[in-house]
């Protein structure tokens, strides 16, 4: 008898006004996430586990998704270390991807905006019209690159089908665009560009023992 498969649905966080620090989701983004949660609840039967990727914007989106689903069916939302942004470094500190020298400097005690502006890699990143796309193409970022991030997420997804509480379950993870773009690039060979808010990718993990062949496809909870 075959073992049931496990599903991991990864969604980008809701709309934000900027990426200058750990910013909140906009009211329109919260409403969109609630509608997405309602759509997920109608599409998926049985219990769901909801996770988020460490930041305020992923937490607020996950909370809104849970409100949209029948709460009695949901565990979470819980913070999941695996769903964090890429691990990048500046002056010996892990930093999040941000959009300005000031936002980078805020993450590093003792760093000034001028210091951040003097870092060639980060300066080019800030100036790019598609910062995540530039990071995807860079072969030596100051930390995790696309291959590193893809491995992290695939290992995490694979582990959900291990014997235990998530076997055969549906797990919804609210995360960040670098993870979703990396996964879809891995699956298709093409960078899909920035995902729309509260859309992303689905990973289906078959039951049984390793090695498991993961199926990765785009996912939009409110698409027709």
Secondary structure as UniProt FT lines:
FT   STRAND          6..12
FT   HELIX           27..43
FT   STRAND          48..52
FT   HELIX           56..68
FT   HELIX           71..73
FT   STRAND          74..79
FT   HELIX           81..83
FT   STRAND          88..90
FT   TURN            91..92
FT   STRAND          93..95
FT   HELIX           101..105
FT   TURN            106..107
FT   TURN            109..110
FT   HELIX           113..117
FT   HELIX           120..127
FT   HELIX           131..137
FT   HELIX           146..159
FT   TURN            160..161
FT   TURN            165..168
FT   STRAND          170..175
FT   HELIX           177..188
FT   TURN            197..198
FT   STRAND          199..205
FT   STRAND          215..220
FT   TURN            221..222
//
